[in-house]
Amino acid sequence: MKNIRSILVVGNYPADQQQSMIRVAQLLSRSYKQYGHRVRLVHPPVLVTRLPGLPSVARKYLAYVDKLLLFSVWLLLRARSFDLVHIADHSNAFYSFCVPPRLCIVMCHDLLAMRGAMGDASASCDASAFGLWLQRLIMAGLRRPAGVSFVSQATFDDFQRLIGCPPGQRHAVTHLPLNAPFKPDPDPFALATAEQAQLPPRPFLLMVGSALPRKNRALSLRLLELLGDSSPYQLVFAGEALTPDERAFADKHPLGDRLLSIVGPSHAFLNVLYSQAHALLFPSFSEGFGWPLIEAQASGCPVIASTTTSIPEVAGAGALYGEPQDAAAFAAHVKDLEHPGLRAQMIERGFANTRRFMAEEFAEVITHFALQP
């Protein structure tokens, strides 16, 4: 691979709207272009699921015609015209069957769904019969490429435990960088009028991301109950809309008016939320990396996080920790951060920690890994 000139980066299916994976594919493209390579970023085409009148369940499974059939044929025909094919998300590792192994590398973000499919309840990822089959296909696909990089040591440890180290395959841990600028003093008046109207009264606690069970948003609701009526804090979920259970809490619980939902905030809005929050709550049961941890730290927001999987590896000394089932520990840390001295210390530790996650360093490491002979 010494004379690599053209690189194909394979991104995710656009209709799945996996924002973090969209950013990863773009990050890889920028990294390679920075070193002068010709890069083409492609995604499986959205064709079958454009058919009108499809119910959501049918749309979900018919998408695999686009992903597994149509795009696989395209990749079989075109892969050899590139010097390197980089699959940006291990969930698409089955595409490695369409690429000569020596030309292929994969970025592995987490093996939580695979762990769940293998019966590991601690991964907090349940799998259907189809999901079990798909994870086995992904596992087989991860054994083929010339190299697999991992966004955390925790993910690499899962890989070694579940798959081992296929002979001749290269491996490296390459922490993801901050993929956009976050600063501690963004101007809230630069937001759109509609966004300014959504800004919560301060003080508030913040959770960022999806409503997947492994994100453990339920702990933050128990935290509100523990803090009680006398607490000044509201709770903001930024990202995915409220689940039915969360909506029932908002509608019927005595503290329900403390729960606010901001769906799909813009980057600028998210930066303002981080900078104004009393703390980011990150009580996940399992993670492969955890971008909100370092986004919050870069924004001057203290972090209270769980002790599981990759989270301490990423948040480092810039977070206070508790077990993901221990709402009382999270509540105690919320109160601890009311002390100005500790709060200032944790903010500074957060700033120091984010210096480990720079885009320039990531580009150098991933390019060197990819271009090894």
N, C-alpha and C positions, 0 to 999 in steps of 0.2 A: 504493500500500500504506500510505498514511498512517493510515487508520482501521481498522487490523487489531484485531479483538477476539477472534476464535476461531482457534485454530491446531491443525492436525492433525499430530502427529509420527508418522511411519511407522517402526516398529522392524523388527527382523529376525524371521525365522521361528523360533519358540521351540524347535522340535525340533532345530535346528542347534546349539543350546547355545553360541553365540558370546558368551562372557561379557563380553568387552570391548565388543562392540556393544550388548549389553543395557545396560551402564553408560552408553554414549554417549547412547542414546535417553532414558534416565532423566535424564541431565544436561541435555539439551536441554529436557525438560519442566520441570525445576526452574528453569532459567534464564528461560524465558518466564513461568512463574507468578510469579517474583520481580518481574516488571515488570507484574503485574496482568492478564495475558492469560488467557482461558479456553483450556485445553489438553486435548486428548484424545490419549492415546498408544495406538496400535493396532499389532497384529502380524498378519501373514497367519495365518489359522486352520490349526490342525493337524487335518485331517480325513481325507484319503485315507490318510495314513501311519499312521493308527490301526488300519487293518485288520489283524487278527491273522495271524500266520504269514508275513509278508512277509520275504524275505531282505534283508540289509542293502543290497545293490546295488540291488534293486528299490525299496526304501524311499527311497534317495538320489534316484533319478530320478523316482519318483512324487510326491515332495515338490513338484516343479515344477508339478504339477496344482494344488496348493494355492497356490503362490506366483504362478505366471504366469497361471493361468486364473481360479480362484475369487476370489482377492483382487483381481485386476485388475478384474473385473466389479464387485465391491463399491466399489472406488475410483472407477471411472467414474461410478457412481450417486451417490456421496456427496461427492466432492471439492469440488464447487461450493457445498456448504453451509458451507464454511469459508473464512475470509479468506486463509489461508496453509496450504500443505501443505509440511512440512519432512521430506524423506527423509533419515533419520539416517545411512544407509550407502550410499555410491556403488554398492556391489554390487547395490543395488536401483534403480539409476537408470532401469531400464526402466519403472518405475511413472510416470515423468514423462510417458509417452504417455497416461496416464489422467487427467492434470491439466492444466488450462489453463496454458501456460508462465508467464504473468504471476503465477500464484498459487503457483508451485513453486520451491523451492530445495533443493539437495542438499549434503550434507557429504561431501567426498571424503577418504578416509583414506590410500589408496595406490593406485597403478596398477601394482603389481608383477605381478599376474596378467595384466594387459593387456600389459605389456612381455614377459612370458614367452610369451604367445600370439603375439606379433609376432616371436618368435625371438630375444629378448634374453636370452642365457644368464646375464648378470650379475644378473638379477632373481632367479635361483634359484627360479623358479616354472614348472614344466612344465605344459603344457596339453594336454588330450585334444581330439579333434575337436569334441566337444560343448562343451568349455571355450572353444575358439576361437570357436565360434558365439555362446556366451553373452557373451564379452568384446566381440564386435562389437556385440551388442545393448546392452550397458552403455555402450559408446562412443557409440552413437547417442543413448541416453537422456541422456547428459551434455551433449549439444549443445543440448537443448531448454529447460532451466529458465531462469528469469529470473536466477538467481544460483547460483554454486557456491563454497562455502568449502572451504579446504584446511587440514589439520591441521599441515602443515609446508611450508616453502618448497621443499623437495626434491620433495614431491608436486606442488606447483604447477608446478615446472619440468618434471616428467614430463608433466603435462597440456598445457602449452604445446607440448612437443615432439611429443606423440602426437595431440593433438586441435586445438591452436591456441586461439584466443580467438574463439568464435562472436560475430558482431556483436550488440551490445546486451546481451550477458550480463555481469553483475557478478561480480567475483572478489575474494576476500580470503583472507589467511592468518590463521587463528585457532588458535593452539596450544591443544591440550587442556590443561585444568588437572588437578591432583591431584583425583581424583574421590571420595576418601575420606581420612580423617585417618590419617597415618602419623607416628609419633613415635620419637625415638631411644632411649627408655627404657621400652618396654612391659613389663608385668609378666608373665613367663612362667607364674607360678603362677595367673594368671587363666584360663589355657587349660583346656579340658576334659582330663580324665585321659588319654584316649586320645591327645590331641595332645601332652601333656607326655611321654608315653612315646615319641613319635616324634622328639622333639627330638634332633638329632645331637650327639655329643660335639664339643666345640670343640677346635681351630679347623676351620672348613670353608669351602669356596668354594661359591657359590650361583649357580644358573641358574634363571630364572623364565620360565614360558610354555609354549608348545606344543613338540612334537617335529618340526615342519615342517623340511624340509631347510635352508631359508634361515635357520633359527635357529642352525644350525651347532653343535649340541651335540657333534658329533664332535671339534671342536677342544678341548673341555674334557677329553675322554678322552685325547687326545694330550698335553695339559698335565699330567695326572696321571702319565703315563709319563715326561715330561721331569723332573718334580719328583722322581720315584723313591721308593724304599723309605724313604729317610731323611727324606722330607717328613712333617710332622705332619698334613697337610690331608686331609680327606675332601671329597667332591664331592656336593652335593645338587642334584637336579633337582626343582623344585617346580612342579607344574602338571600336565602330561600324563604318562601312564604311560610306562615304558620301551618303546622299540621293540625288535623282535627282535634287532637288532644290539647294542643297549645291554644287553639282558638277557644275551646271550651273553658280553659283556665282564664283566658282574657275576658270571656263573657260572663262567667259565673263565680269565679273566685273573688273573695273580698279584696285581694291585692291585684286583681286582673287588670285594673287600669294602669298598673305600673309596667305592664308588658307592652312594648312597642315593636312593630315589625317594619323594617325598611327593606323592600325587595329590590335586589339588583342595583345597589348604589353605584354611581359613577366612581371612577378612581379619585377624583377630587373630593367627592362627598365622603368616601371611605376614609381618606386621609384626615379630613376634619373630624370625623367620628372618633378615630383613633386618638387624635390629639386632645380631644375634649373629654374622653372617657376617664372615669376614676380608675378603671382597670379593664384589661381584656381578660375574659374568662375563657380558658381553653381546657375543659375537663374531659377531653376525648378518651375513650377506651383504647383506641388504637389509631395510629397515624403512620404514613410512610415518610412524611417530612413535616409539613405544617407551616405554610407560607405566612399565615396571619401572625405567627409568633414574632417573626423578624420584622414584618410590616409594622406591627404595633411598637416594637422596640425602636425602630427608626423614627417613629412619630412621637416619641417621648411618652408612650403609654406603658405603665407598669403591667406586667403579665402575671396572672395566677394560673398555673397549668397543672395538669396531671403528670404522674410519674411514669407513664407507660411508653412502651415502644421507642420511637425516635424523639419524643418530645424533649426530654432533658438534653439529648445530644444537640438539638437545634437551639433551644432557648438558653442553654448554658447557665451561667451565673446570673443572667439577667431576668430571672423569674423566681417567684415563690411557688412552692409545690405542695400538692396534696393528692391523696389517692382519689381515683375518679368516682368512688362511691361515697367519699367523705365530704358531704356538704358542709359540715361543721368546720372542717379545716379551711375550706374556701371562704366561709363566712369570717373566720378569724383573720385571714389574710386581708380581706376587704377592710376590716377595721384597723389592721396593722398599717395599711397604706394611708390611713388618716393622719399618721404621725409624719410631719414634714421631713424630718431627718431621714427616715427609712425610705420615704417616697423618693426623695432626691437621690438617694443612694441607688435604688433600684432603676431609676431612669438612667443614671450614668452607666450602670452595669449593662443596661440594655443597649445603649449607644455603643459601648465597647464590644458587645457581642456581635452586633451587626457588621462590624468591620471584617468578620470572617466570611461574609457572603457578598463579595463584590463581583460584578459581571465580568470585569476584565480577567480576574483570576479564573473564573469558571470557563471563559472562552479559551484561555491558555490550556487548562487541564483537559477539557473535553476534546479539544483539537489534537493535542498531543496523544491522548488515548486512542482516538479514532484513526490517526494516521500512523500508528505503530505498524511495522512490517509483520 
